Amino acid sequence: MTVLPLVMLPNPLLRTKAKKIRQIDDSIVKLAEDMTETMRFHNGIGLAANQVGVLKRVVVIEVPDDSLRVLVNPEIIRKYGEREVEEGCLSVPGYRGLVTRSIWVKARSLSIEGEELRIKAEGLLAQALENEIDHLNGIVYVDHLKQHEDLWKLEPEEQQETDQPESANIS
């Protein structure tokens, strides 16, 4: 496995909609493995393929106390409620923002083996699903800020505390 270079804002790849995957082949499996290695290396809990320069609809998510999820062509099919959450992103290092996310979501995707998956999620997993699927649609969490003041720069010591779920880098 390889740690891939991250694409940083304002790179236009982060504003480009990723393409649907028609066939899960060895290249997609390798991409997912490399994305997982990259996400873990950077202490993230989610990563979308366009964050590593690949415009394909693949995300990896690994929230604390849950197993790794590799999702191919994921989409939110239903969501409920609103809550304000603190969010960060590996493609916008050193910053956090206050955004509105759903209380729970239902999503569907394919597994890396090509099986259809349905996920009902709340809390951090729901937030990660929304964040990563946004990335695949060319949306970055800063687009959800209600006002400029909802984004803040982290102090150097705060940047070292990303292993706490409430301050984790979603992607």
ABEGO torsion letter per residue (X at the ends): XBBBBBBBOABAAAABBBBBBABBBAAAAAAAAAAAAAAAAAGBABBBAAAAGBBBBBBBBBBBGBBBBBBBGBBBABBBEBBBBBBBBAABBGBBBBBBBBABBBBBBBBAAGBBBBBBBBEAAAAAAAAAAAAAAGBBAAAABABAAABBBBBAAAAAAAABAAABBAX
